[in-house]
Amino acid sequence: MIFFKKNFFKKLNNQPKISIIKNYLKKLILEDNEILQSFKKSYKNNYNRLLVNSLQKYKTISVIGMGGSILGSKAIYSFLKKKNNKHFIFIDNLNSNLDKKIVEKKKLNLVISKSGNTLETIVNFNIAENRLDKNIFLTENDNSYLFKLANKFKSTIINHNQLIGGRFSVLSEVGMLPADLMEFKSNKFRRFDNVINNKKLLVSLIDGVLSQYNFIKTKKTNSVILNYDENSVDLFNWYQQLVAESLGKKKIGILPVISNMPKDNHSVMQNYLDGQRNNFFTFFYVKERVSNKIRDEKLNKSHEFLKKKNLEEVLYSQFTATQKVFDEKKIPYRTIIIQKRNEETLGELFIFFMLETILLGKLLKINPYDQPAVELIKQETIKLLKNFSS
């Protein structure tokens, strides 16, 4: 369950009407594109339960991909950590220190690339794969490098939905096959109806879109996530790509910055409180039922106020205190509190953030689905590598 304790809001005299955002949302729902379809329980995965069951015997599973091909499944694994006998390895950057024990160990490799030509994914698979491995390729049904390689290896190929881009693909096969292999239920994540029919969430969604539009128009373009949950770091890495890649166009957009709290009280908080006022903030907190207790017998008299407290109470006090200081300094922020850590809650977070990003793109008159600029780096890299070999 997601609870918005507070939503940032900055009004402008000439701001868009709320009705405009509501109309964008209505059109989006009527349009019912493939991205929105993946949010629903009616979406049909391009794999079946028989395949999942046949793969459950693998205890070590490596997911190889870049950006939206891997960030969603990594967020699921971290946010919903539970005790099981599966070991997931996420290979999502060029890393010369890739553990040889991992490379040589018998494992299942999930190789994910929409285009089938992602350079880093090709290189990482080349290094990490060994002849004992079982390989599953998730890519478009096209004449790409990875598609050809999968056929050469006689590996299973799962079709990547051609109409769903990487950063919006977490609730499609891209995120749900790994989730099923983690022994979660993919359909529990698909909570579109629950989000759309939740009046409080819809109000928070519309307020969030309008507020962020106003921040951009007044040159506040840094969206700082004050994250008080260690298991949500990968969730916000996913969010960072979603927002930055969707909205950073035409010399406008939002730069998401992730701050891990309360650690960052001792580094960048001074800047947040007294530096340039070009930031707006999201406080994010997950309530935990079990927490380490402080050992009273080891406390000095000066800190007896910690007696009978646990780690959760200390963290929540810091979370609350920081918001009070933000209020005093009139710094804009919203507060998201998660009441229960489960598939349903995470699914609603994914859907909420994706809808918020799409609607903000519509309001800014930019296409939230493409990323034309990064293609230039890909093309230049290939040119350089070809020159090295000549």
Backbone hydrogen bonds, N-H to C=O, Kabsch-Sander energy under -0.5 kcal/mol:
donor,donor_aa,acceptor,acceptor_aa,energy
3,F,337,I,-2.4
5,K,3,F,-0.9
5,K,335,T,-1.4
6,K,335,T,-1.0
15,Q,12,L,-1.2
20,I,17,K,-1.3
21,I,17,K,-1.0
22,K,18,I,-2.2
23,N,19,S,-2.2
24,Y,20,I,-2.1
25,L,21,I,-2.3
26,K,22,K,-2.4
27,K,23,N,-2.6
28,L,24,Y,-2.3
29,I,25,L,-2.5
30,L,26,K,-2.4
31,E,27,K,-2.7
32,D,28,L,-1.8
37,Q,33,N,-2.3
38,S,34,E,-1.8
39,F,35,I,-0.5
39,F,36,L,-1.2
40,K,37,Q,-1.7
43,Y,40,K,-1.6
45,N,43,Y,-0.6
52,V,48,N,-1.6
53,N,49,R,-2.8
54,S,50,L,-2.0
55,L,51,L,-1.1
55,L,52,V,-0.9
56,Q,52,V,-0.7
56,Q,53,N,-0.7
58,Y,55,L,-1.7
61,I,59,K,-0.5
61,I,87,H,-2.7
62,S,108,L,-2.9
63,V,89,I,-3.1
64,I,62,S,-0.6
64,I,110,L,-3.2
65,G,63,V,-0.5
65,G,91,I,-1.8
69,S,66,M,-2.1
70,I,67,G,-2.0
71,L,67,G,-2.6
74,K,70,I,-2.1
75,A,71,L,-2.0
76,I,72,G,-2.0
77,Y,73,S,-2.3
78,S,74,K,-2.1
79,F,75,A,-2.8
80,L,76,I,-2.2
81,K,78,S,-1.2
84,N,82,K,-0.7
87,H,59,K,-3.6
88,F,86,K,-0.6
89,I,61,I,-2.7
91,I,63,V,-2.8
91,I,89,I,-0.6
92,D,90,F,-0.8
95,N,93,N,-0.7
98,L,95,N,-1.2
103,V,99,D,-2.0
104,E,100,K,-2.5
105,K,101,K,-0.9
108,L,60,T,-2.3
109,N,107,K,-0.5
109,N,134,K,-3.1
110,L,62,S,-3.2
110,L,108,L,-0.5
111,V,109,N,-0.7
111,V,136,I,-3.0
112,I,64,I,-2.8
112,I,110,L,-0.6
113,S,111,V,-0.5
113,S,138,L,-2.2
122,I,118,T,-2.3
123,V,119,L,-2.4
124,N,120,E,-2.8
125,F,121,T,-2.4
126,N,122,I,-1.9
127,I,123,V,-1.8
128,A,124,N,-2.9
129,E,125,F,-2.2
133,D,130,N,-2.1
134,K,107,K,-2.1
136,I,109,N,-2.9
137,F,156,T,-2.6
138,L,111,V,-3.1
139,T,137,F,-0.6
139,T,158,I,-1.6
140,E,114,K,-1.8
142,D,140,E,-2.1
144,S,142,D,-1.3
146,L,116,G,-2.5
148,K,144,S,-2.3
149,L,145,Y,-2.4
150,A,146,L,-2.7
151,N,147,F,-1.9
152,K,148,K,-2.3
153,F,149,L,-2.4
154,K,150,A,-0.6
154,K,151,N,-0.5
155,S,150,A,-2.9
156,T,135,N,-0.8
158,I,137,F,-3.3
159,N,157,I,-0.5
160,H,139,T,-1.8
164,I,161,N,-1.5
165,G,163,L,-0.5
168,F,165,G,-1.4
169,S,166,G,-1.8
172,S,169,S,-2.0
175,G,169,S,-0.9
175,G,172,S,-0.9
176,M,172,S,-2.5
177,L,173,E,-2.0
179,A,175,G,-1.7
180,D,176,M,-2.7
181,L,177,L,-2.1
182,M,178,P,-1.4
183,E,180,D,-1.4
184,F,179,A,-2.4
186,S,184,F,-0.6
188,K,185,K,-1.4
189,F,185,K,-0.5
189,F,186,S,-1.4
190,R,186,S,-0.6
190,R,187,N,-0.5
191,R,189,F,-1.3
192,F,39,F,-1.7
195,V,191,R,-2.1
196,I,192,F,-2.8
197,N,193,D,-2.0
198,N,195,V,-1.1
199,K,197,N,-0.9
202,L,198,N,-2.4
203,V,199,K,-2.2
204,S,200,K,-2.1
205,L,201,L,-2.4
206,I,202,L,-2.5
207,D,203,V,-2.7
208,G,204,S,-2.3
209,V,205,L,-2.1
210,L,206,I,-2.4
211,S,207,D,-2.7
212,Q,208,G,-2.2
213,Y,209,V,-2.1
214,N,210,L,-2.2
215,F,211,S,-2.3
216,I,212,Q,-2.3
217,K,213,Y,-2.0
218,T,214,N,-1.2
218,T,215,F,-0.5
219,K,216,I,-1.6
220,K,215,F,-3.2
221,T,219,K,-0.8
221,T,278,N,-0.8
222,N,278,N,-1.9
223,S,221,T,-0.7
223,S,255,L,-1.7
224,V,222,N,-0.9
224,V,280,F,-2.8
225,I,223,S,-0.6
225,I,257,V,-3.3
226,L,224,V,-0.7
226,L,282,T,-2.9
227,N,225,I,-1.2
227,N,259,S,-2.7
228,Y,226,L,-0.6
228,Y,284,F,-2.7
232,S,229,D,-1.9
233,V,230,E,-1.1
236,F,232,S,-1.9
237,N,233,V,-1.4
238,W,234,D,-2.1
239,Y,235,L,-2.1
240,Q,236,F,-2.3
241,Q,237,N,-1.7
242,L,238,W,-2.3
243,V,239,Y,-2.6
244,A,240,Q,-2.5
245,E,241,Q,-2.5
246,S,242,L,-1.2
247,L,243,V,-2.3
248,G,244,A,-1.5
249,K,247,L,-2.1
252,I,249,K,-1.8
255,L,221,T,-3.0
257,V,223,S,-2.8
259,S,225,I,-3.1
259,S,257,V,-0.6
260,N,258,I,-0.5
261,M,227,N,-3.0
261,M,259,S,-0.7
264,D,260,N,-1.8
265,N,262,P,-2.0
266,H,263,K,-1.8
267,S,264,D,-1.4
269,M,264,D,-1.9
271,N,268,V,-0.5
272,Y,268,V,-1.9
273,L,269,M,-2.4
274,D,270,Q,-2.5
275,G,271,N,-2.5
278,N,276,Q,-1.3
280,F,222,N,-2.5
281,F,332,P,-1.8
282,T,224,V,-2.5
283,F,334,R,-3.2
284,F,226,L,-2.5
285,Y,336,I,-2.3
287,K,338,I,-2.7
294,I,309,K,-2.5
296,D,294,I,-1.0
298,K,295,R,-1.6
299,L,296,D,-1.8
303,H,300,N,-1.6
304,E,301,K,-1.6
306,L,303,H,-1.8
307,K,304,E,-1.9
309,K,306,L,-1.7
311,L,292,N,-2.9
314,V,310,N,-1.7
315,L,311,L,-2.5
316,Y,312,E,-2.7
317,S,313,E,-1.7
318,Q,314,V,-2.0
319,F,315,L,-2.5
320,T,316,Y,-2.4
321,A,317,S,-2.7
322,T,318,Q,-2.3
323,Q,319,F,-1.3
324,K,320,T,-1.8
325,V,321,A,-1.9
326,F,322,T,-2.2
327,D,323,Q,-2.5
328,E,324,K,-2.2
329,K,325,V,-2.0
330,K,327,D,-1.1
331,I,326,F,-2.5
334,R,281,F,-1.8
335,T,6,K,-3.0
336,I,283,F,-3.3
337,I,3,F,-3.0
337,I,335,T,-0.5
338,I,285,Y,-3.2
339,Q,1,M,-2.5
339,Q,337,I,-0.6
340,K,1,M,-0.6
342,N,340,K,-0.9
346,L,342,N,-2.1
347,G,343,E,-2.8
348,E,344,E,-2.1
349,L,345,T,-2.0
350,F,346,L,-2.6
351,I,347,G,-2.4
352,F,348,E,-2.8
353,F,349,L,-2.6
354,M,350,F,-2.2
355,L,351,I,-2.8
356,E,352,F,-2.5
357,T,353,F,-2.0
358,I,354,M,-2.5
359,L,355,L,-2.7
360,L,356,E,-2.0
361,G,357,T,-2.1
362,K,358,I,-2.2
363,L,359,L,-2.2
364,L,360,L,-2.0
365,K,362,K,-1.0
366,I,361,G,-2.6
370,D,367,N,-0.6
375,E,371,Q,-0.6
375,E,372,P,-0.6
376,L,372,P,-0.5
376,L,373,A,-1.5
377,I,373,A,-0.6
378,K,374,V,-1.5
379,Q,375,E,-2.2
380,E,376,L,-2.2
381,T,377,I,-2.5
382,I,378,K,-1.9
383,K,379,Q,-1.8
384,L,380,E,-2.2
385,L,381,T,-2.4
386,K,382,I,-2.1
387,N,383,K,-1.8
388,F,384,L,-2.1
389,S,385,L,-1.4
390,S,386,K,-0.6
390,S,387,N,-0.7
